């Protein structure tokens, strides 16, 4: 089902191909919903840069959200340099493990630093204590693992058996929490309010003795708050109750909720061949430009297309690389595809641009911003050979 309905009116020939096109109006509409949640609940919402780090939209995002969260040094630096344009904007950093060199820089960039183990928290105490003396406002937290799975895909389930992410409650026994002001958990992946509510029930039971001692709790990401069916009132009510019960500040750090239904990937048909079925080779690539279609996997929607054999003409869409599995899927169309025709893959903003690669020397897609109200398009980034070459040595 096509979700980015505004792109029905977009002309795919108005941009180079391949090209990521992001509708700034759709982004702002998502941001307004998130700002409403902040205002009504008192929670602070951060942009998860791991999902969407389009810093050309930082001025817009900064008008609505409370900051960014990062997964390491480079994202923390991007958050500080491009998104933290107001005094109250915060930069939070969590990593499964820090190197000493990275951590020293991260401490200079971040407002909250979250650790994944007691081992790392204890190992770096001299560095942390020294920086805390310089910046008393610096906050430290621990990521917990409630061992409660809500995810359908194991690759995206941080609570799966053997997960390296987060500290189970039984490992808190006999550990000092001196210097820890908050806890962080993350159990969701593009999910509704109800899985969060079930997770919170577990968190409140497991950490009942710790929660009243804290200043903040971060509910992590994966919240599909801007989906039409999301129970926003339930979320707001639960946040208010949680904050009042434990006297803490709640944070949420969605990524896809900021960018969902806001972008497309324009692609051009380069060739049409046949091998037991009709095949269309595109100038975009599943493995280079939309890897979640292979990793998760899922089937991205194409404007004007149906499922295999749903419409009159069925094609397997694939990319230019030598990888046999570089395939987007089987799609059907009312009319035969022709060389030079432009196709539009839907919902291609989050977890796309941040994951692109130049495997096989395939060029990265151009990035464009479109305004669905004015129909104006501006190209904000075009990549070339130097972007491929400079990744290597």
N, C-alpha and C positions, 0 to 999 in steps of 0.2 A: 504494500500500500504506500503510495506517494504521500509523504508527510509535509514536504516543503512546498505548500500549495502556491506560494507567491511566485515560485520559479516557473510556473506554467507560462507566465507572460515573458520570461527572460529569453533573449535571443542568443543562442550559444555561439553564433558567428560574430558576436560583438567582442569576443576575447580570443587570444591565441589558444591553441590546443597543444597539449593538455593544459587545463587551468582549473585551480580551485577558485570558486567564486563564493564569497560570503556576503550575505545580505545584512547590512548594518542595522536595518530596521528590525529584522527578526532577532538579532542579538539584543537590541535594546528592549524589545518586548519581553524577552526572557529575563533580562536584568531587572525590569520593573517588577516582575513577579517575585524575584529573589529579594529585592529591596522591601517589598511588602512583608515578606516573611520576617525579615530583620526588624522592621518597624513594629510589627504586631507581637513578636515573640521576645524581642530583646537579644536574640542570638546574633552572632557575627558570622557572615558568610564570606569565605575566601575562594578565589579562583584557583583551581588545581591546574597548575601549568603543565602537568604531565599529559593532560587531555587537550588543552587548547592554550597555546602560548603566542597567539597572534598579537604581537606588541604594537602593531600599527593601530589597533583598537584599544590600546591601554587608556587613552584619555576618556573614551566612552565608558569602559568598564570601571574606571576609577571613580566615576560619578555615582556609582550605585553600590559597589561592594566594599568590604572592609579591608581587603588586602589579597595576598596570594599565598599559596603553599607550594613548597618545592620538595623534590626528592633528592637533592644533592646540591653541590656547589654552583654549577652553572645555572640551574633554574633559580636558585636563591639570588644569584647576581642579577639575573634578568628581572626578577621580581623587584629587587631594590632599585635597579637603574631605570626601568621603564614603567613600572606600575605603582611604585610607592611615591606618588606625586603629591600626597597630602600628609600632614603630620600624623593623622590617626590611622593611616594605612599600615597594616602589619605584614611582615614577612615571616612565615612559619616554615621550618625545615624538618623533614624526617628522612632518614636513610636507614636501610637495613644494616649498614655498617659504615663508619667514617674512617678515613685515613686521618692521621694527625695533621698533615698539611692542609687537607680540605677543611677539617673542623676549625682550624685556626681562622681561616677566611670566613667560613660560615658564621662563626660567632660574631664577626664584625658586621655581617649583613642581616642577621635574623633577629626577630623579637622573641620567638619561641623556637627552641631546639629540642626535638624529641628523639629519644634513644630507643633502640630495639632490643636491648639486653641490659641486664645489670652489669655484665662484664664490661661493656663499653662505657656505661655511666661511671663505673668505679675506676676504670683505667685512666680516663681523662680528667679525673678530679683536679689535679694541679692546674691544668689549663682552664677548666671551667671556673674554678674559684678565683683565679686571677682576673678573668674577664668580668666576672660578676662584681668584683670590687670596682672595676672601672665603669660598669653599666649595671647598677642595681636593678633596673627595670627588666633585664634579661630573664626570661623564664625557661625552666627546664621541665620536660615531661617524659613519660614512658609510654610506649605503645603496648597495649594489652591484647591478648588473643582470647576471646571468650570461648573458643572451641565450639562455636555454634555456627554451622554453615547455613547460609541462605542462598549462595550462588549456584546456578545451574551448570556452569562450565568450570571444571576443576582448575583450568589454567588461570581463571580469574577469581578463584576462591581462596582468600587469605586465611581461612579457617579450616582448610582441608587437612586431613591427617598428614603430619610431617611438615607442615608449613613452617618456613623460616621467619614468618612475619608476626611479631607481637609476642608478649610474654604471658604464658598461661598463669592463672591465679596461684596454682600450687607453688610456683617458683618465687612468689612474693614472701613466703614464710621465712622469718628470721632475717629479712633484708631491711636495711634502714632506708626510709624515704626522706631523710633530711635533705633539703634542697630541691625536692620534687614538688612542683606546684600544680601539676595537671596530669591527666591521663588522656591518651588518644586511642581510639579503636576504629577499625575499618572492616566491615563485613559485607558490604553491598556492592553490586555491579548493575547499574542502570535499573534500579528497582523502586517499588512503590513504598508508601509509608509503613504498611503492615509488617514487612520484614524488619524494618528499623525498630518498630515497637516491640517485636519479639526479641530482638537483640538487646534492647534496653532492659527488658525484663531480666534477662540473664546477667547483664552487667550489674544491675542494681542488686541482684542476689549475691553474685560472687564478690563484689567489691563494696559491700555494705559498710564495712568497717573503715574503708579508705576514702570513699567519696566525700564524707563530711569534712575531711581534713584538707580538701583541695580548693584551689581558686578557679580552675577552669577544667572543662572536659570537652574534648574534640570528638564529634560524632563521625569524623572521616567523610568519605565521599561515596559516590554511587547512588545518590539520591536523585530520582527523576522528578524533581519538584516542578519543572516547567512542562511536564507532560499534562495534557488536558485532563486525564483521569486521576491525577495525583490528589491525595487527600490532604490538601494544604491546611485545612482547619484542624485536622487531627494532629498534624505535625506541630503547628503553632501551640495547640493546647498542651501537648506532651512536653515541648521545650519549656513552656512557662512553668509547668508543674515541676519539672526536673530542676530548673534553676532555683525555684523557691524552696524546694525540699532540701537541697544541698548547699544553697548559697554559692553557686558557681556561675561563671560565664560559659555559655555553650557556644561552640564553634561548629560550623559545617564547612566542608570543603569540596563541593561538587565541581566537576569539570564539564561533563557532557551536558548538565542542566543549563550552563551558560550558552552553549553553542548548538544544542539540539535543534534540528529542523531549520538550520540557518544557512546551510551551504550545499554546494554541488561540486562535482568534478566533471568538467567538460572534456570529452574525448572524441577523437575523430577516427572513422573507419579507414584503415590504410589498405586493406586487402580482404578479399573474400575467396575462400577455398572450400574444398569438400573432401571429407574423409569419413565416410559412412553417415555423415550429417554435414550441414552447412556450417562453416566456420568463419568468423569475422575477427580479423586481427586489428587491434586498436593501437593508438599511439600512447595510451596509458598502460599501466601494469598493475595487476593485483598485488604481486609481491613487492613492487617498489613504491606504489602510491596508495594502496588500500590494503595493507597486510592483514587487517582484522578479518577480511573475507576468507583468508586462508587459515589464520590462527584460531579463530573462534570455533568453527567457522560460521559465517552467515552470508546470506545472499542480499547484496545491495539492490535496491529498486532502481529501475531505469525509467525515466519519463517516457510515456507512450508505449511501454512494453508490458507484456504479460508473462506468465509462467511458461515453461516449455510446453509447446503445442496448444496453448490456450488460444492464441491467435493464429493467423494463417501461415506465417513464415517463422520458423524457429532457427536460431543460430546459437552456437557456442561462442561466447565472447572471450577473447584471450589477449594477452599482452605481447610485447615485442621481444621479451627476454628469451633466453635459451632454456629456461626452467619449464619442464613439461607441465608442471602444475600451475603455471601462471595463467589461471583461468578465473574469470569473474562468475561464470555460470552460464546456464542455458536460458535464453529469453526468446519470446515470440513477439512478432510485430504484425501490424495490419498490412504493411507493404514490404516488399523486398528491400533490404539494406543496399545502399550504393556506396561505392568508394568516394570518400570526401564528406560523407554525411556526419553530422555532429550528434553525439549522444550525451545525455546528462544523467550521471549517477546521483541519486538523492542522498541527503543527510551525510555529507562528506566533510564536515568541519571538524568535529571532535575525533581524536585518535586517528587522524589521517595525516595531516601536515606534520605533526610531531613524530610520526613514525616513518616518513619517507626515506628511501635509500637510493643510491645511484648504482645499484647492482647492474652489471653488464654495461655500465656507462650510460644507462638510460637517463635522460634529462629529467630533472625535477620539474613538476608543473609550475607554471606561472601562478602567482597569487593575486587575486583581484577583489576589490570591495565594490559591491553593487548596492544602490539605494532603491528599494522596491517602490518607494513613493515617487521619486523623481526620475527613475530609470537611468540615472547616471552611473557610469562604470569608471573606476580608476584602477589602473594597474599599480600595485604597491611593491612587487618583487618579481624579477625575472632572473632565472638561473641559466648558467652557461657552462662551458667546458671547465672554466677555472674552479667552479664549485665542486666538480668531480675530481679534478686533479689535486686540489689543495687538501682533500681528505686523505691523500696518500703521500708517499715520500719516495 
